[in-house]
Amino acid sequence: MMLRTLLLASAALVSGAPVAAQADSGAEAGLLFSAPLDTGFEAERGAGEARPLFLENVDLVADGAQGGAARAADNQILAWGAAGNLYAQRGTLSFFWRSHQPIGRRQFVIFRVGYPDHTSWDMTFLRLDWNGHGFDAFVTDANLARVRVSFDAPAPDKDRWTHFALAWDEAKGLVLYVNGRPAARRMQAAVLDNALYAFGPHSRIISGYQVQSAYDYQRGGDIDAVSTFDHMLGDAEVLALAEGRTTPGTAAPVRDLGQAAWRDEWRLRYGFNRPADPPPYLSAASTRIATVRPEEARDLKARFWRGNDGVRETTWPGVYNRSRLAGRSDYFVLPDWNVYSEGGKALTLSLPDRAWNRIEIQGAADGALTALKDGHETRIGVRPPGQERTVLQLAEPRTGGALRFENRLQETPIREIGLFMVEPGAAPAGATRLNYVVEAGAGVDYPALAELNGYIAGRFVADERQTVVALPAGAPRKARAARAGRSMPLVHVLIPADFRAVAPGDPVARFSYGWTNMAEGLDGIELRIPALRATATHGGLIPLNVRIKDPLWPDRDLIDVNVSVKPGEARTLFLDTRDRLLPGDRSVYLQIASASPDFDAAALDGAGISLVFKPREAALAEHVADREEQVRGALAQFVEEQPNNKLLPVYEQFERDVTDLLRADPDNRVGRIYWAEQNGDQPPPPFTQSAPTPGVPLWAQRQIEDLKLARHFVDWWIDHRQIPEGGFGGGLSDDSDLLHQWPPIALMGLEPERIRASVGATLDAIYRSGMITNGLNTIRADELHSYEEGINTVAQYALLNWGSPRAIEQLMATARRYDDLTEVNPAGHRHFVSNSFAAGDMWREGPWQRQKGNNFLMFHPGVLLVQWNGSPRTRASIVQTLDGFLAHARPAEGEGVTLPSQIDWPSDAEFEPGGPAGNTAGLGLGGSTSAFWAAYRWTGERKYLGPLLPGAPRNLVGLGPDVMTELGQRETWGPIFEKAASEPSTYRQSNTGGPGSSLALARFGAWQTSGDKSYLEQLYSAEIQSASQRMSMMTEGELWTDRVQIPSEILQRSRLGGVASRRGQIFPGNRVSWRFSGPDSAESVALLFPEASGSKLRLIAYNLTGVPVEATMVGADVVPGRWTLAEGRDANQDDRADAPRSSIVRFGPGEETRLSLPPGQSVIELDLVEAGQPSWTRPDVGIDPEDVRVSGNRMRVTVHGLGAIASPAGQVIVEAGGREIGRGRFPALSAPDDLRPKTAVATIGLPRGAPAAGVRVRLSLDGQPAEISRTNNEVVLK
């Protein structure tokens, strides 16, 4: 049952009282909700649901401000439903609060109220905070700006109760009261009307798709006597609340459109606020208004699912947290998520090949409207500033093409944009009809209307609940009680879906009329407006707003249009909505609002309404297309939070849409794939693998198919979403998560230059936008999101540009900050000092001074730096911090040790927060997993394996190397893998960024130990099915960029000898990388590493073509030195070379071995013969293309010292056309042991007329010592 039904309708049905009346009973003082919290969490009064929707980690204590109170832990979850209990237009929130822990300068949330749906990630309507030096509060208007107040105050004592009240009114403003006294006020009118979802203390988010306290929003406190009111209380009333006295009995103000403030509020909301610009007059006796739904909407290259979805709470563009909108930017600076930094400037809607002549826009955005067609642009209008709703009626219709809205002020939102074809006309003749008449005197308490009655009471304030029923001839009816009090000119018109349902004890049902099991689909609704006797308000006209609600979801409109009529003049409207196959249990709901003060339910008495149908086959196309769009758009938005609870309306809406889609089209592919994504316990749709190619091993064929899918995914995102400025439209922080999937594709030899350029463009954008300052995140963020502010992309870039001076020095900049991030505490342990930090500050108080597992993600740049040149200072910081962590180890059951989830830096105390494990709660090893592996690799000390061994080998899926080979565990772990390879998988692909599939690792390990390639065939086939069926969702579905993935970990283990890059992994586990001579050669050869360690590599290669493939294998995490290379064909495919040829090669990190892979199968084995000079004892110099500057006949080259030891002096040699044209010297360069760049500039004279492009610039050290790498010693100018 829908959330609002649960909250409101059941109580009304039991009592038999009208819901609207019940919501008001006993509310003389406007009290809607009161929770004393003395003996429980249920409110003693709730106009809506009295019980908490969510309750976790909250206890009751005896010493409340008034009796008992609630004590919320730092990871508390507590939220009551807002429907019926709180309204956005106006109200008052009152409660007592006590900190219960010392208050410092760190800001935190005290209370928040959230929307049921919104484009902003946190969906916040109201928030009250400690701002570090006082208190801040705001309410969010319908256009995302915030009416905000703030005042300075000393921090309350942790044991003292403080009373807070927030009172707001969209016609007046906002007042914050502290201990009964006005502390700050802002008198500012705003459009606040929106649906609300829930309210509660503290929390990171209270919204329609998530309620949680997580990351650095884990900060609890005590709460008492929570109450809400339906209007803005006055100073005396708030003082009475603070003093525990009875509140004076004032009620909500009576709104009268004769008063300018109320009239202006009402007319602005509906677009009736321009006296000389009324909605278009219905000049014809009968008018057809047809919805012209855009095929898609795009902001730059990103598809935008909001702003034209029929839901007023959702907007275009996405929400910018570093915002330009009034009152929106504050001390909680979230990353800009699900937007382009350059976006919000223009929205382009692609239109179907249908006529259109009207554009209606809601929202504050103003700017130009341009029609696009056949390469031509025509300015068709300009939307003025300062408006909430406007209508642009074209003199002549246009057909198809596209429409572009250019935002004058970037980021200002459109709440809804609709296109229509308006023309004289009527409903199709001869169509099937169901006919109804509005009966203003009939009661509305039909069981079939319970959900809608509950919705209306929960969503609309008391004077906006006029409700009438439209009935067929002969339907049973009850007289309704007379309405009391003044109502605003808004009427809800309900049409029961069914008359057979009756409440127990009611008369026996003998009447039936409706659409249950009807074989036809709804074409539209004919509304016969009677001759209105209401007062004209706009030059002899009565403006009307008409909305038809989606039967599945009343917050979503099927059509929403403004028109005008004349008094005494009847008119007929055929509202040609998108076609719908009506569900038999959902009633039909219309809203009609007017500017006329005397428009009411009685004015519509006798109005005729006809549901007009068409053949099912004709209606199916639009019904299916729209439901597919809604399903895809819902997952694209909520994928970040993954709601799976029907109390969360965003999930409830998604499930209803999917269910309705599959009701109409049971085998619909989109519906089945999307439902399977959220229901991993159900099998995906059937899938047919490609036929085996004769003569080709199935494992090889399947691996290449798998590889092509991984490449297609990366190509699609580069081609279709990356803009020249570098972003992918997910916000650069989330884009950085997406890019973890780029390095493996390049390292496997597919499009390395293109992928390097893609990552480089994003990294440039990250620095250009100021996301990184002095090596750390510029904005304050928690331990995970600090890393995702581009620190991860610094590492990705370094992995793809190994030895690049720019890359190494960026790694150094972050590593240089490890002494700020970690310190030795009084217990003698080095720990992270904060889980909430920025480049300019570490927050070291309360719950923010605790180390968490994902703090260790910040070691990613440092781990790569140590892998490069040993960096003693960096290595010491990392190892000492891991040692400090191990100081808290306890023996685990079986093997290994367990570690606490959180460690308080000053006290060394350990914390294990309750609730589900995972990143959000700060539980688990998180990023420390691969940091422990790095320490083991660097030191050889097995103590660092201790935290990794409990649950091994299955839980090692998050480690990149071939751990089984490295640790010599084949005999022990092999049988475990073989047994697990046939067990059911619990892995869900929707767990983006979580641990990989343990079943996949088991199958891979089973093959490694048994040699049975059927495990690989199963493995690759499963990945092919998953990638093929999910590819559209992962690409055209345009989900949040950090939530799309086509996993490549098994491909990396197969082809690279380990996982080089995946989200959450900071130690690259690959032993090699590849380059191929042709652009598609990587997809011509299947590669398998049965064994991959630092001193031994065994490779099986299968060339699927008829010609040799030239390949270059590049060393990665292997021991440098002299290796034997044995290679040969394997005609009988027994995984042994038939007649191997042996040679001695130099091989090591960055060193290359060329291979010619013949058609068919071959086997290559490399074994270390003699270790060479370790990389950590070598000099190194390097240059990047940007280090070369040419001015006239002079070249200046900046040379970088990057070695483990000092680099001797050397020369820069410049060549063109194969001959030297200049050289210059540079001095010796120190090793960057202090983690600061070491550079020198060489100047070279060039001959007159030297070419500008194609010039080769290379470095040569005196004495030609072995360097860490020579690949960074030259560049070719372009």
Secondary structure in CASP SS format (residue, H / E / C, confidence):
PFRMAT SS
TARGET T0000
AUTHOR 0000-0000-0000
METHOD secondary structure of the structure
MODEL  1
M C 1.00
M C 1.00
L H 1.00
R H 1.00
T H 1.00
L H 1.00
L H 1.00
L H 1.00
A H 1.00
S H 1.00
A H 1.00
A H 1.00
L H 1.00
V H 1.00
S H 1.00
G C 1.00
A C 1.00
P C 1.00
V H 1.00
A H 1.00
A H 1.00
Q H 1.00
A H 1.00
D H 1.00
S C 1.00
G C 1.00
A C 1.00
E C 1.00
A C 1.00
G C 1.00
L E 1.00
L E 1.00
F E 1.00
S E 1.00
A E 1.00
P C 1.00
L C 1.00
D C 1.00
T C 1.00
G C 1.00
F C 1.00
E C 1.00
A C 1.00
E C 1.00
R E 1.00
G E 1.00
A C 1.00
G C 1.00
E C 1.00
A C 1.00
R C 1.00
P E 1.00
L E 1.00
F E 1.00
L E 1.00
E E 1.00
N E 1.00
V E 1.00
D E 1.00
L E 1.00
V E 1.00
A C 1.00
D C 1.00
G C 1.00
A C 1.00
Q C 1.00
G C 1.00
G C 1.00
A E 1.00
A E 1.00
R E 1.00
A E 1.00
A E 1.00
D E 1.00
N E 1.00
Q E 1.00
I E 1.00
L E 1.00
A E 1.00
W E 1.00
G E 1.00
A C 1.00
A C 1.00
G C 1.00
N C 1.00
L C 1.00
Y C 1.00
A C 1.00
Q C 1.00
R E 1.00
G E 1.00
T E 1.00
L E 1.00
S E 1.00
F E 1.00
F E 1.00
W E 1.00
R E 1.00
S C 1.00
H C 1.00
Q C 1.00
P C 1.00
I C 1.00
G C 1.00
R C 1.00
R C 1.00
Q C 1.00
F E 1.00
V E 1.00
I E 1.00
F E 1.00
R E 1.00
V E 1.00
G E 1.00
Y C 1.00
P C 1.00
D C 1.00
H C 1.00
T C 1.00
S C 1.00
W C 1.00
D C 1.00
M C 1.00
T E 1.00
F E 1.00
L E 1.00
R E 1.00
L E 1.00
D E 1.00
W E 1.00
N C 1.00
G C 1.00
H C 1.00
G E 1.00
F E 1.00
D E 1.00
A E 1.00
F E 1.00
V E 1.00
T E 1.00
D C 1.00
A C 1.00
N C 1.00
L C 1.00
A C 1.00
R E 1.00
V E 1.00
R E 1.00
V E 1.00
S E 1.00
F E 1.00
D E 1.00
A C 1.00
P C 1.00
A C 1.00
P C 1.00
D C 1.00
K C 1.00
D C 1.00
R C 1.00
W C 1.00
T E 1.00
H E 1.00
F E 1.00
A E 1.00
L E 1.00
A E 1.00
W E 1.00
D E 1.00
E C 1.00
A C 1.00
K C 1.00
G E 1.00
L E 1.00
V E 1.00
L E 1.00
Y E 1.00
V E 1.00
N C 1.00
G C 1.00
R E 1.00
P E 1.00
A E 1.00
A E 1.00
R E 1.00
R E 1.00
M E 1.00
Q C 1.00
A C 1.00
A C 1.00
V C 1.00
L C 1.00
D C 1.00
N C 1.00
A C 1.00
L C 1.00
Y C 1.00
A E 1.00
F E 1.00
G E 1.00
P E 1.00
H C 1.00
S C 1.00
R C 1.00
I E 1.00
I E 1.00
S C 1.00
G C 1.00
Y C 1.00
Q C 1.00
V E 1.00
Q E 1.00
S C 1.00
A C 1.00
Y H 1.00
D H 1.00
Y H 1.00
Q C 1.00
R C 1.00
G C 1.00
G E 1.00
D E 1.00
I E 1.00
D E 1.00
A E 1.00
V E 1.00
S E 1.00
T E 1.00
F E 1.00
D C 1.00
H C 1.00
M C 1.00
L C 1.00
G C 1.00
D H 1.00
A H 1.00
E H 1.00
V H 1.00
L H 1.00
A H 1.00
L H 1.00
A H 1.00
E C 1.00
G C 1.00
R C 1.00
T C 1.00
T C 1.00
P C 1.00
G C 1.00
T C 1.00
A C 1.00
A C 1.00
P C 1.00
V C 1.00
R C 1.00
D C 1.00
L C 1.00
G C 1.00
Q C 1.00
A H 1.00
A H 1.00
W H 1.00
R H 1.00
D H 1.00
E H 1.00
W H 1.00
R H 1.00
L H 1.00
R H 1.00
Y H 1.00
G C 1.00
F C 1.00
N C 1.00
R C 1.00
P C 1.00
A C 1.00
D C 1.00
P C 1.00
P C 1.00
P C 1.00
Y E 1.00
L C 1.00
S C 1.00
A C 1.00
A C 1.00
S E 1.00
T E 1.00
R E 1.00
I E 1.00
A E 1.00
T E 1.00
V C 1.00
R C 1.00
P C 1.00
E C 1.00
E E 1.00
A E 1.00
R E 1.00
D E 1.00
L C 1.00
K C 1.00
A E 1.00
R E 1.00
F C 1.00
W C 1.00
R C 1.00
G C 1.00
N C 1.00
D C 1.00
G C 1.00
V E 1.00
R C 1.00
E C 1.00
T C 1.00
T C 1.00
W E 1.00
P C 1.00
G C 1.00
V C 1.00
Y C 1.00
N C 1.00
R C 1.00
S C 1.00
R C 1.00
L C 1.00
A C 1.00
G C 1.00
R C 1.00
S C 1.00
D C 1.00
Y C 1.00
F C 1.00
V C 1.00
L C 1.00
P C 1.00
D C 1.00
W C 1.00
N C 1.00
V C 1.00
Y C 1.00
S C 1.00
E C 1.00
G C 1.00
G C 1.00
K C 1.00
A E 1.00
L E 1.00
T E 1.00
L E 1.00
S E 1.00
L C 1.00
P C 1.00
D C 1.00
R C 1.00
A E 1.00
W E 1.00
N E 1.00
R E 1.00
I E 1.00
E E 1.00
I E 1.00
Q E 1.00
G C 1.00
A C 1.00
A C 1.00
D C 1.00
G E 1.00
A E 1.00
L E 1.00
T E 1.00
A E 1.00
L E 1.00
K E 1.00
D C 1.00
G C 1.00
H E 1.00
E E 1.00
T E 1.00
R E 1.00
I E 1.00
G E 1.00
V E 1.00
R E 1.00
P C 1.00
P C 1.00
G C 1.00
Q C 1.00
E C 1.00
R E 1.00
T E 1.00
V E 1.00
L E 1.00
Q E 1.00
L E 1.00
A E 1.00
E E 1.00
P E 1.00
R E 1.00
T E 1.00
G C 1.00
G C 1.00
A E 1.00
L E 1.00
R E 1.00
F E 1.00
E E 1.00
N E 1.00
R C 1.00
L C 1.00
Q C 1.00
E C 1.00
T C 1.00
P C 1.00
I E 1.00
R C 1.00
E E 1.00
I E 1.00
G E 1.00
L E 1.00
F E 1.00
M E 1.00
V E 1.00
E E 1.00
P E 1.00
G C 1.00
A C 1.00
A C 1.00
P C 1.00
A C 1.00
G C 1.00
A C 1.00
T C 1.00
R E 1.00
L E 1.00
N E 1.00
Y E 1.00
V E 1.00
V E 1.00
E E 1.00
A C 1.00
G C 1.00
A E 1.00
G C 1.00
V C 1.00
D C 1.00
Y C 1.00
P H 1.00
A H 1.00
L H 1.00
A H 1.00
E H 1.00
L H 1.00
N H 1.00
G H 1.00
Y H 1.00
I H 1.00
A H 1.00
G H 1.00
R H 1.00
F C 1.00
V C 1.00
A H 1.00
D H 1.00
E H 1.00
R C 1.00
Q C 1.00
T E 1.00
V E 1.00
V E 1.00
A E 1.00
L E 1.00
P C 1.00
A C 1.00
G C 1.00
A C 1.00
P C 1.00
R C 1.00
K C 1.00
A E 1.00
R C 1.00
A C 1.00
A C 1.00
R C 1.00
A C 1.00
G C 1.00
R C 1.00
S C 1.00
M C 1.00
P C 1.00
L E 1.00
V E 1.00
H E 1.00
V E 1.00
L E 1.00
I E 1.00
P C 1.00
A C 1.00
D C 1.00
F C 1.00
R C 1.00
A C 1.00
V C 1.00
A C 1.00
P C 1.00
G C 1.00
D C 1.00
P C 1.00
V C 1.00
A C 1.00
R C 1.00
F C 1.00
S C 1.00
Y C 1.00
G C 1.00
W C 1.00
T C 1.00
N C 1.00
M C 1.00
A C 1.00
E E 1.00
G E 1.00
L E 1.00
D E 1.00
G E 1.00
I E 1.00
E E 1.00
L E 1.00
R E 1.00
I E 1.00
P C 1.00
A C 1.00
L C 1.00
R C 1.00
A C 1.00
T C 1.00
A C 1.00
T C 1.00
H C 1.00
G C 1.00
G C 1.00
L C 1.00
I E 1.00
P E 1.00
L E 1.00
N E 1.00
V E 1.00
R E 1.00
I E 1.00
K E 1.00
D E 1.00
P C 1.00
L C 1.00
W E 1.00
P E 1.00
D E 1.00
R E 1.00
D E 1.00
L E 1.00
I E 1.00
D E 1.00
V E 1.00
N E 1.00
V E 1.00
S E 1.00
V E 1.00
K C 1.00
P C 1.00
G C 1.00
E C 1.00
A C 1.00
R E 1.00
T E 1.00
L E 1.00
F E 1.00
L E 1.00
D E 1.00
T C 1.00
R C 1.00
D C 1.00
R E 1.00
L C 1.00
L C 1.00
P C 1.00
G C 1.00
D C 1.00
R C 1.00
S C 1.00
V E 1.00
Y E 1.00
L E 1.00
Q E 1.00
I E 1.00
A E 1.00
S E 1.00
A C 1.00
S C 1.00
P C 1.00
D C 1.00
F C 1.00
D C 1.00
A H 1.00
A H 1.00
A H 1.00
L H 1.00
D C 1.00
G C 1.00
A C 1.00
G E 1.00
I E 1.00
S E 1.00
L E 1.00
V E 1.00
F E 1.00
K E 1.00
P E 1.00
R H 1.00
E H 1.00
A H 1.00
A H 1.00
L H 1.00
A H 1.00
E H 1.00
H H 1.00
V H 1.00
A H 1.00
D H 1.00
R H 1.00
E H 1.00
E H 1.00
Q H 1.00
V H 1.00
R H 1.00
G H 1.00
A H 1.00
L H 1.00
A H 1.00
Q H 1.00
F H 1.00
V C 1.00
E C 1.00
E C 1.00
Q C 1.00
P C 1.00
N C 1.00
N C 1.00
K C 1.00
L C 1.00
L C 1.00
P H 1.00
V H 1.00
Y H 1.00
E H 1.00
Q H 1.00
F H 1.00
E H 1.00
R H 1.00
D H 1.00
V H 1.00
T H 1.00
D H 1.00
L H 1.00
L H 1.00
R H 1.00
A H 1.00
D C 1.00
P C 1.00
D C 1.00
N C 1.00
R H 1.00
V H 1.00
G H 1.00
R H 1.00
I H 1.00
Y H 1.00
W H 1.00
A H 1.00
E H 1.00
Q H 1.00
N C 1.00
G C 1.00
D C 1.00
Q C 1.00
P C 1.00
P C 1.00
P C 1.00
P C 1.00
F C 1.00
T C 1.00
Q C 1.00
S C 1.00
A C 1.00
P C 1.00
T C 1.00
P C 1.00
G C 1.00
V C 1.00
P C 1.00
L H 1.00
W H 1.00
A H 1.00
Q H 1.00
R H 1.00
Q H 1.00
I H 1.00
E H 1.00
D H 1.00
L H 1.00
K H 1.00
L H 1.00
A H 1.00
R H 1.00
H H 1.00
F H 1.00
V H 1.00
D H 1.00
W H 1.00
W H 1.00
I H 1.00
D H 1.00
H H 1.00
R C 1.00
Q C 1.00
I C 1.00
P C 1.00
E C 1.00
G C 1.00
G C 1.00
F C 1.00
G C 1.00
G C 1.00
G C 1.00
L H 1.00
S H 1.00
D H 1.00
D H 1.00
S H 1.00
D H 1.00
L H 1.00
L H 1.00
H H 1.00
Q H 1.00
W H 1.00
P H 1.00
P H 1.00
I H 1.00
A H 1.00
L H 1.00
M C 1.00
G C 1.00
L C 1.00
E C 1.00
P H 1.00
E H 1.00
R H 1.00
I H 1.00
R H 1.00
A H 1.00
S H 1.00
V H 1.00
G H 1.00
A H 1.00
T H 1.00
L H 1.00
D H 1.00
A H 1.00
I H 1.00
Y H 1.00
R H 1.00
S C 1.00
G C 1.00
M C 1.00
I E 1.00
T E 1.00
N C 1.00
G C 1.00
L E 1.00
N E 1.00
T C 1.00
I C 1.00
R C 1.00
A E 1.00
D E 1.00
E H 1.00
L H 1.00
H H 1.00
S H 1.00
Y H 1.00
E C 1.00
E C 1.00
G C 1.00
I H 1.00
N H 1.00
T H 1.00
V H 1.00
A H 1.00
Q H 1.00
Y H 1.00
A H 1.00
L H 1.00
L H 1.00
N C 1.00
W C 1.00
G C 1.00
S C 1.00
P H 1.00
R H 1.00
A H 1.00
I H 1.00
E H 1.00
Q H 1.00
L H 1.00
M H 1.00
A H 1.00
T H 1.00
A H 1.00
R C 1.00
R C 1.00
Y H 1.00
D H 1.00
D H 1.00
L H 1.00
T E 1.00
E E 1.00
V E 1.00
N C 1.00
P C 1.00
A C 1.00
G C 1.00
H C 1.00
R E 1.00
H E 1.00
F E 1.00
V C 1.00
S C 1.00
N C 1.00
S E 1.00
F E 1.00
A E 1.00
A C 1.00
G C 1.00
D E 1.00
M E 1.00
W C 1.00
R C 1.00
E C 1.00
G H 1.00
P H 1.00
W H 1.00
Q H 1.00
R E 1.00
Q E 1.00
K E 1.00
G H 1.00
N H 1.00
N H 1.00
F H 1.00
L H 1.00
M H 1.00
F H 1.00
H H 1.00
P H 1.00
G H 1.00
V H 1.00
L H 1.00
L H 1.00
V H 1.00
Q H 1.00
W H 1.00
N H 1.00
G C 1.00
S C 1.00
P H 1.00
R H 1.00
T H 1.00
R H 1.00
A H 1.00
S H 1.00
I H 1.00
V H 1.00
Q H 1.00
T H 1.00
L H 1.00
D H 1.00
G H 1.00
F H 1.00
L H 1.00
A C 1.00
H C 1.00
A C 1.00
R E 1.00
P E 1.00
A C 1.00
E C 1.00
G C 1.00
E C 1.00
G C 1.00
V E 1.00
T E 1.00
L C 1.00
P C 1.00
S C 1.00
Q E 1.00
I E 1.00
D E 1.00
W C 1.00
P C 1.00
S C 1.00
D C 1.00
A C 1.00
E E 1.00
F E 1.00
E C 1.00
P C 1.00
G C 1.00
G C 1.00
P C 1.00
A C 1.00
G C 1.00
N C 1.00
T C 1.00
A C 1.00
G C 1.00
L C 1.00
G C 1.00
L C 1.00
G C 1.00
G C 1.00
S H 1.00
T H 1.00
S H 1.00
A H 1.00
F H 1.00
W H 1.00
A H 1.00
A H 1.00
Y H 1.00
R H 1.00
W H 1.00
T H 1.00
G C 1.00
E C 1.00
R H 1.00
K H 1.00
Y H 1.00
L H 1.00
G H 1.00
P H 1.00
L H 1.00
L C 1.00
P C 1.00
G C 1.00
A C 1.00
P C 1.00
R H 1.00
N H 1.00
L H 1.00
V H 1.00
G H 1.00
L C 1.00
G C 1.00
P E 1.00
D C 1.00
V H 1.00
M H 1.00
T H 1.00
E H 1.00
L C 1.00
G C 1.00
Q C 1.00
R H 1.00
E H 1.00
T H 1.00
W H 1.00
G H 1.00
P H 1.00
I H 1.00
F H 1.00
E H 1.00
K H 1.00
A H 1.00
A C 1.00
S C 1.00
E C 1.00
P C 1.00
S C 1.00
T C 1.00
Y C 1.00
R C 1.00
Q C 1.00
S C 1.00
N C 1.00
T C 1.00
G C 1.00
G C 1.00
P C 1.00
G C 1.00
S C 1.00
S H 1.00
L H 1.00
A H 1.00
L H 1.00
A H 1.00
R H 1.00
F H 1.00
G H 1.00
A H 1.00
W H 1.00
Q H 1.00
T H 1.00
S H 1.00
G C 1.00
D C 1.00
K C 1.00
S H 1.00
Y H 1.00
L H 1.00
E H 1.00
Q H 1.00
L H 1.00
Y H 1.00
S H 1.00
A H 1.00
E H 1.00
I H 1.00
Q H 1.00
S H 1.00
A H 1.00
S H 1.00
Q H 1.00
R H 1.00
M H 1.00
S H 1.00
M H 1.00
M H 1.00
T C 1.00
E C 1.00
G C 1.00
E C 1.00
L C 1.00
W C 1.00
T H 1.00
D H 1.00
R H 1.00
V C 1.00
Q C 1.00
I C 1.00
P C 1.00
S C 1.00
E H 1.00
I H 1.00
L H 1.00
Q H 1.00
R H 1.00
S H 1.00
R H 1.00
L H 1.00
G C 1.00
G E 1.00
V C 1.00
A C 1.00
S C 1.00
R C 1.00
R C 1.00
G C 1.00
Q C 1.00
I C 1.00
F C 1.00
P C 1.00
G C 1.00
N C 1.00
R C 1.00
V E 1.00
S E 1.00
W E 1.00
R E 1.00
F E 1.00
S C 1.00
G C 1.00
P C 1.00
D C 1.00
S H 1.00
A H 1.00
E H 1.00
S H 1.00
V E 1.00
A E 1.00
L E 1.00
L E 1.00
F E 1.00
P E 1.00
E E 1.00
A E 1.00
S C 1.00
G C 1.00
S C 1.00
K E 1.00
L E 1.00
R E 1.00
L E 1.00
I E 1.00
A E 1.00
Y E 1.00
N E 1.00
L C 1.00
T C 1.00
G C 1.00
V C 1.00
P C 1.00
V E 1.00
E E 1.00
A E 1.00
T E 1.00
M E 1.00
V E 1.00
G E 1.00
A C 1.00
D C 1.00
V C 1.00
V C 1.00
P C 1.00
G E 1.00
R E 1.00
W E 1.00
T E 1.00
L E 1.00
A E 1.00
E E 1.00
G E 1.00
R E 1.00
D C 1.00
A C 1.00
N C 1.00
Q C 1.00
D C 1.00
D C 1.00
R C 1.00
A C 1.00
D C 1.00
A C 1.00
P C 1.00
R E 1.00
S E 1.00
S E 1.00
I E 1.00
V E 1.00
R E 1.00
F E 1.00
G C 1.00
P E 1.00
G C 1.00
E C 1.00
E E 1.00
T E 1.00
R E 1.00
L E 1.00
S E 1.00
L E 1.00
P C 1.00
P E 1.00
G E 1.00
Q E 1.00
S E 1.00
V E 1.00
I E 1.00
E E 1.00
L E 1.00
D E 1.00
L E 1.00
V E 1.00
E E 1.00
A E 1.00
G C 1.00
Q C 1.00
P C 1.00
S H 1.00
W H 1.00
T H 1.00
R C 1.00
P C 1.00
D C 1.00
V E 1.00
G E 1.00
I C 1.00
D C 1.00
P H 1.00
E H 1.00
D H 1.00
V E 1.00
R E 1.00
V E 1.00
S E 1.00
G C 1.00
N C 1.00
R E 1.00
M E 1.00
R E 1.00
V E 1.00
T E 1.00
V E 1.00
H E 1.00
G E 1.00
L C 1.00
G C 1.00
A C 1.00
I C 1.00
A C 1.00
S E 1.00
P C 1.00
A C 1.00
G E 1.00
Q E 1.00
V E 1.00
I E 1.00
V E 1.00
E E 1.00
A E 1.00
G C 1.00
G C 1.00
R E 1.00
E E 1.00
I E 1.00
G E 1.00
R E 1.00
G E 1.00
R E 1.00
F E 1.00
P C 1.00
A C 1.00
L E 1.00
S C 1.00
A C 1.00
P C 1.00
D C 1.00
D C 1.00
L C 1.00
R C 1.00
P C 1.00
K E 1.00
T E 1.00
A E 1.00
V E 1.00
A E 1.00
T E 1.00
I E 1.00
G E 1.00
L C 1.00
P C 1.00
R C 1.00
G C 1.00
A C 1.00
P C 1.00
A C 1.00
A C 1.00
G C 1.00
V C 1.00
R E 1.00
V E 1.00
R E 1.00
L E 1.00
S E 1.00
L E 1.00
D C 1.00
G C 1.00
Q C 1.00
P C 1.00
A C 1.00
E C 1.00
I C 1.00
S C 1.00
R C 1.00
T C 1.00
N C 1.00
N C 1.00
E E 1.00
V E 1.00
V E 1.00
L C 1.00
K C 1.00
END
